[in-house]
Each structure stands twice: as structure tokens, then as C-alpha cells.
Amino acid sequence: MRACGLVLCVLLLGGCSTTTDPSYYWQSVSGHLRMVGAARPVDDWVADGRTSEALRAKLRQAQQLRRFAVTELGLPDNNSYTRYADLQRRAAVWNVVAAPDDELKLKQWCFLALGCVGYRGYFDEAQARAFAEQVRHAEPDVEVGVYPVPAYSTLGWTNWMGGDPLLNTFLGYPEGELARLLFHELAHQVVYVRDDTVFNESFATAVERLGGARWQATASEAARAEYARFDERRQQFRALARATRERLQTAYALATRAERLAAKQRAMADFRQRYDALKAQWNGFPGYDPWASQANNALFAAQAAYDELVPGFEALFEREGRDFTRFYDAVRALARLPKDERRAALGSR
């Protein structure tokens, strides 16, 4: 599962969290600035004799995909993804998410300029896990998850600093997966709505899927075959996660807490059994193991943000004649509506 986070540097936001922990502001500021400082123009990397041929090829491929995003999908043409940084770590940030142990509802953390979001991001994994432990200790009836995020978007607000860079945390992805990630992150620069993580992430996921489908028409046969293998596993895992969420939602509608937790235990046991069966079908492919091993309400609720409104956005794309410019205009119009009206227009409760 790709989970593409939206973690903005507090300094650049000019805002503040509802919490008053200065260390969180500092790690946000310093972490983002270190990443920006490590980035160099792609052309410099390509021309550098110390750059490996493998990295040089991936950088060129990323530039081709970026041009495709601009010319074929109407995504922003700015400084984003024209620079590259090797962070010497496996993730750009680590997100902490939390939810009640008998409800699929993410705890919210709020920022002045960004609004409220269902996660809190850290540039250092140890800090993320330490904060997760604080949440567990303070709220025993809350489940917490920590997961790595390969990329995040600054919504185009940092183009004056060079924009969002390509990173070692995702540049090595297969071509189709890299395309989807770039399309997703650039989509966040098209539309962003305060206090509505589900709308924002579902829109970006819809763009990555629609853009990915269009990309396939131009990709090589080998790239399409590789993408098909990845996508089949992704769709199977997402189907299992959706089915489990639906079962958990039914469980959490029961009258008593004891009934809810007992039904939850059965749903989670079924999830683990069905995941093991999927993994055997995939000949042991372990890509979803880290997520599945800590699966809980927080992670299921976080994943739902990327899925819930996607069918509505895809239907809107069809109604707009499969034209990306018209589609983006229609999404911007939805973004101006009250939250309940946006959800109703997209066919969600």
C-alpha cells in the first residue's frame, strides 16, 4: 500500500498546531529544510560523472513522466520534481494515526493554514514512534499506527524553494508505480480543501488511477506487464481491506462495547486468515506485510481516506467527457461547497 502523506513545514505554513509542543514545530522546520538543502537539479545529477547509470536512467524516466503529467493530464508545470535528493533513509516522513478501538474515525490534528488532518508526520522514525507511545499511554482506548511515507506534497506553496523534489524513497519504484505517485502528488497542487482529508486524498487517488490508465497506452509492453502484476495485488489487497472495513463498521454499530469488541476480534481474525491466503496466492510476495502485521482501526481508517470518494470522482471524470481540464474545474467547484454537499455530490454519505 502506498500511502502518500501530506506533511507541511510549520514555518512555511505560518501556522500553529492546537498543541503547543515546540519540538514538533522544530522537527517540521528542520526536517523539511534539510530535505530541500539536499536536493540538486536533475540536470546536475545526470551530468555528474559520479552518478550511476541506474540512477541517471531513473531520473530521466521521472522527467518523462513529469512531462506526461503536464501535457496529457493537465497537472501543474512548476519546479516540483525537477530536483533530486538522496535522504539516506527509507521514507520521507513517518505518519502517526490514531482511532478509537471501537470506531473507524481518525483522531484529528489541526494547523492554522492547513486545517485539520487525520495524521501527524515526523521526519524521524524514532520521534514518530515515541509520539505514538505517548498517545497510547494518554488514551488507552485508542489504537495507534505508524507507517512510512515515501513522498509528501507542499501544495505548490514551496516552489520558490525549488518545489517538491524527487527522492530516493520512491525514485526506484517500477515505472508504473512511479507514474502513479507523481500524478497523485501533483494532483494535491490542483485542489486542496481545509479539514477534509478524505476529499483531498480520494481526489489525488482518482487522478493517479485515471492518469495511470492513460499512461499505460503509451508505456512499453514490459512496463505494462510489470504494472499489471503490481496492480493486481494492489486491487486484491484493497478489496480485502474494504471488506474488512465494512465488517468492522457493522461490528461497531452493535449496542454494547463488549459486543462490538467481540465482533471486531472475529473480523480481524478473518482479515489475517484471508491475507495469508492472498500472500500464498502471490507466491509469498511480502509487500503488504508491514501494514497487515499492525492492522488496526487507525490504519483501516487512514486507508479509507484514499478510497472512499474515488468512485464519485471517477464518475465525475466520465460526466466531464474524460477531459482533465473540465474535471479539475468541476472538482474546484465541489471544493467550494459545504462538506456535506460535497459528499452528497460524490455519492457518499
C-alpha positions in Angstrom: 0.0 0.0 0.0 1.2 3.4 -0.9 0.4 5.8 1.5 1.1 9.3 0.2 1.3 11.8 3.3 0.6 15.5 3.3 3.0 16.9 5.9 3.7 20.7 5.6 6.6 22.5 7.3 5.1 24.6 10.1 7.5 27.5 9.3 6.2 27.6 5.7 2.6 27.4 6.8 2.9 30.3 9.1 0.5 28.5 11.3 0.4 26.6 14.5 -1.0 23.3 15.8 -3.7 23.2 18.5 -0.9 21.6 20.6 1.9 23.8 21.9 4.9 21.4 21.6 7.7 23.5 20.2 9.8 20.4 19.4 7.2 19.3 16.8 7.5 22.7 15.1 11.2 22.4 15.1 11.4 18.9 13.6 9.0 20.0 10.9 11.0 23.1 10.0 14.4 21.5 10.2 13.4 18.2 8.5 11.9 20.0 5.5 14.8 22.4 5.2 17.3 19.5 5.3 15.5 17.8 2.5 15.4 21.0 0.4 19.1 21.5 1.1 20.0 18.0 -0.1 18.2 18.5 -3.4 20.0 19.4 -6.6 18.7 20.0 -10.1 18.1 16.7 -12.0 20.3 18.0 -14.9 23.2 18.3 -12.4 22.8 14.8 -11.3 22.6 13.5 -14.9 25.7 15.4 -15.8 27.7 14.3 -12.7 30.2 11.6 -13.6 29.7 10.0 -10.2 26.0 9.4 -10.8 25.3 5.7 -11.5 23.8 4.7 -14.8 20.8 3.2 -13.0 20.1 6.5 -11.1 20.6 8.5 -14.3 18.1 6.3 -16.1 15.5 6.7 -13.3 15.9 10.5 -13.2 15.4 10.7 -17.0 12.3 8.4 -16.7 10.9 10.6 -13.9 11.3 13.7 -16.1 9.5 11.9 -18.9 6.6 11.1 -16.5 6.5 14.6 -15.2 6.2 15.9 -18.8 3.4 13.4 -19.4 1.6 14.6 -16.3 1.7 18.2 -17.5 0.9 17.6 -21.2 -1.5 14.8 -21.0 -3.1 15.2 -17.6 -3.1 18.9 -17.2 -1.2 18.8 -13.9 0.9 21.8 -12.8 4.1 22.7 -14.6 6.3 24.2 -12.0 9.5 23.5 -10.1 8.2 20.3 -8.5 10.2 17.1 -9.3 12.9 19.0 -11.2 15.3 18.3 -8.4 16.5 15.2 -6.6 17.7 14.3 -3.1 19.1 11.2 -1.6 17.8 11.3 2.0 19.8 8.2 3.1 16.7 6.7 4.6 13.8 4.6 3.5 11.0 7.1 3.9 10.5 10.9 3.6 8.4 11.0 6.7 6.6 8.7 9.1 2.9 9.3 9.8 1.2 8.6 13.2 -2.5 7.9 13.0 -4.9 7.0 15.8 -8.6 5.9 16.2 -10.8 4.6 19.0 -10.7 0.9 19.5 -14.4 0.5 18.6 -14.7 3.1 15.8 -13.2 3.8 12.4 -12.7 7.5 12.9 -9.3 9.1 12.8 -8.1 11.4 15.5 -7.5 14.9 14.1 -4.6 17.2 14.5 -5.2 20.8 13.5 -3.0 23.5 11.9 -3.9 27.1 11.2 -3.2 27.2 7.5 -3.5 23.5 6.7 -6.7 22.9 8.7 -7.3 19.5 10.5 -5.8 16.3 9.1 -6.0 12.7 10.3 -2.3 12.2 10.9 0.8 13.7 12.3 4.0 13.5 10.4 7.6 13.2 11.6 10.9 13.3 9.6 12.5 10.9 12.2 11.0 7.5 12.7 12.1 7.3 16.4 10.3 10.5 17.1 7.2 9.2 15.4 7.2 6.1 17.4 7.8 8.0 20.6 4.8 10.2 19.9 2.7 7.1 19.1 3.6 5.7 22.6 2.6 9.0 24.2 -0.8 8.7 22.5 -1.2 5.1 23.6 -0.3 6.0 27.2 -2.6 9.0 27.3 -5.6 7.3 25.6 -5.7 3.6 26.4 -8.9 3.0 24.4 -7.2 4.4 21.2 -5.3 2.3 18.6 -2.3 3.9 17.0 -0.4 3.1 13.8 2.9 4.4 12.4 3.7 3.9 8.8 6.4 5.2 6.4 5.5 7.7 3.7 7.6 7.9 0.5 6.6 11.4 -0.6 4.5 14.3 0.6 3.2 17.5 -1.1 3.6 21.1 -0.1 0.7 22.0 -2.4 2.9 24.1 -4.6 3.5 26.6 -1.8 7.2 26.0 -1.8 8.0 26.3 -5.5 10.1 29.4 -4.6 12.4 27.0 -2.7 12.7 24.6 -5.6 9.4 22.7 -5.2 8.8 19.2 -4.1 11.9 17.1 -5.0 12.3 13.6 -6.4 13.5 11.4 -3.6 15.4 8.1 -3.2 12.4 6.9 -1.1 10.4 6.4 -4.3 12.5 7.0 -7.4 13.4 3.3 -7.6 9.7 2.3 -8.0 8.8 0.5 -11.2 7.8 2.9 -13.9 4.0 2.5 -13.5 4.2 2.9 -9.7 6.4 5.9 -10.1 4.0 7.4 -12.5 1.1 7.0 -10.1 2.9 8.5 -7.3 3.9 11.6 -9.3 0.4 12.0 -10.6 -1.0 11.7 -7.0 1.3 14.3 -5.5 0.9 16.8 -8.3 -2.9 16.4 -8.0 -2.6 17.9 -4.5 -1.4 21.1 -6.1 -4.6 21.3 -8.1 -7.1 21.2 -5.3 -6.8 21.2 -1.5 -9.7 21.7 0.9 -9.1 22.5 4.5 -10.4 20.0 7.1 -11.3 17.3 4.5 -8.6 14.7 4.3 -10.9 12.2 2.6 -11.8 14.6 -0.2 -8.2 15.6 -0.8 -6.7 12.1 -0.8 -9.6 10.5 -2.7 -9.3 13.2 -5.4 -5.5 12.6 -5.7 -6.0 8.8 -5.8 -8.6 9.2 -8.6 -6.1 11.3 -10.6 -3.4 8.7 -10.1 -5.7 5.9 -11.3 -7.1 7.9 -14.2 -3.6 9.1 -15.2 -2.2 5.7 -14.7 -4.7 4.3 -17.2 -3.8 6.9 -19.7 -0.1 6.3 -19.2 -0.5 2.6 -20.0 -1.5 3.5 -23.5 2.0 4.9 -24.1 4.1 2.6 -22.0 6.2 -0.3 -23.3 4.8 -3.8 -23.2 7.3 -4.7 -20.4 6.3 -1.8 -18.3 2.6 -2.6 -18.8 3.2 -6.2 -17.8 5.1 -5.2 -14.7 2.4 -2.7 -13.8 -0.3 -5.3 -14.2 1.4 -7.6 -11.7 1.7 -4.8 -9.1 -1.9 -3.5 -9.7 -3.5 -6.9 -9.5 -2.0 -7.4 -6.0 -3.0 -3.8 -5.0 -6.6 -4.3 -6.1 -6.9 -7.6 -4.3 -5.5 -6.2 -1.1 -7.7 -3.1 -1.3 -10.7 -5.3 -1.8 -9.8 -7.3 1.3 -9.3 -4.1 3.3 -12.7 -2.7 2.1 -14.5 -5.9 3.0 -12.8 -5.8 6.4 -13.8 -2.1 7.0 -17.4 -2.9 6.1 -17.4 -5.8 8.6 -15.9 -3.6 11.2 -18.4 -0.9 10.6 -21.2 -3.5 11.2 -19.5 -4.6 14.3 -19.2 -1.1 15.7 -22.9 -0.5 15.2 -23.7 -3.1 17.9 -25.3 -2.0 21.1 -22.7 -2.8 23.8 -19.0 -2.3 23.9 -18.5 -6.0 24.7 -20.4 -7.0 21.6 -18.5 -4.5 19.5 -15.1 -5.8 20.6 -16.1 -9.4 20.2 -17.3 -8.8 16.7 -14.2 -6.8 15.9 -12.0 -9.7 17.1 -13.7 -12.1 14.7 -13.4 -9.6 11.8 -9.7 -9.1 12.4 -9.1 -12.9 12.7 -10.8 -13.3 9.3 -8.7 -10.5 7.8 -5.5 -12.2 8.9 -6.6 -15.5 7.6 -7.6 -14.1 4.2 -4.4 -12.1 4.0 -2.4 -15.2 4.5 -4.3 -16.9 1.7 -3.7 -13.9 -0.6 0.0 -13.9 0.2 0.2 -17.6 -0.7 -1.5 -16.8 -4.0 1.2 -14.2 -4.6 3.9 -16.8 -4.1 4.9 -15.1 -0.8 5.1 -11.5 -2.0 5.7 -9.6 1.3 5.0 -6.1 0.2 1.9 -5.7 2.4 3.3 -7.5 5.4 4.3 -4.3 7.4 0.8 -2.9 7.1 -1.0 -6.2 7.7 1.1 -7.0 10.8 0.0 -3.9 12.6 -3.5 -3.6 11.1 -5.9 -1.9 13.4 -8.7 0.7 13.4 -6.2 3.6 12.8 -4.7 2.0 9.7 -8.0 0.9 8.3 -9.5 4.4 8.8 -6.4 6.0 7.2 -6.6 3.8 4.2 -10.3 4.6 3.8 -9.3 8.3 3.2 -7.6 7.2 0.0 -10.5 5.1 -1.3 -13.9 6.4 0.0 -14.7 9.0 -2.6 -12.7 7.7 -5.6 -15.8 6.1 -7.4 -17.5 9.5 -7.2 -14.5 11.3 -8.6 -14.2 8.7 -11.4 -17.9 9.1 -12.3 -17.4 12.9 -12.3 -14.5 12.5 -14.8 -16.8 10.5 -17.1 -19.5 13.2 -16.9 -16.9 15.8 -17.8 -16.2 13.9 -21.0 -12.9 12.4 -19.7 -11.4 15.9 -20.1 -8.9 16.6 -17.3 -9.3 20.4 -17.5 -13.1 20.2 -17.2 -12.7 17.6 -14.5 -10.4 19.8 -12.4 -12.8 22.8 -12.8 -15.7 20.6 -11.6 -13.6 19.5 -8.6 -12.8 23.1 -7.7 -16.5 23.9 -7.8 -17.2 21.0 -5.4 -14.4 22.2 -3.2 -16.3 25.5 -2.7 -19.4 23.7 -1.4 -20.0 22.8 2.3 -18.6 19.4 3.3 -22.0 17.6 3.4 -22.9 18.9 -0.1 -19.5 17.8 -1.5 -20.0 14.3 -0.1 -23.6 14.2 -1.5 -22.5 15.3 -4.9 -19.9 12.5 -5.0 -22.4 9.9 -3.9 -21.1 9.4 -0.3 -22.9 9.7 3.0 
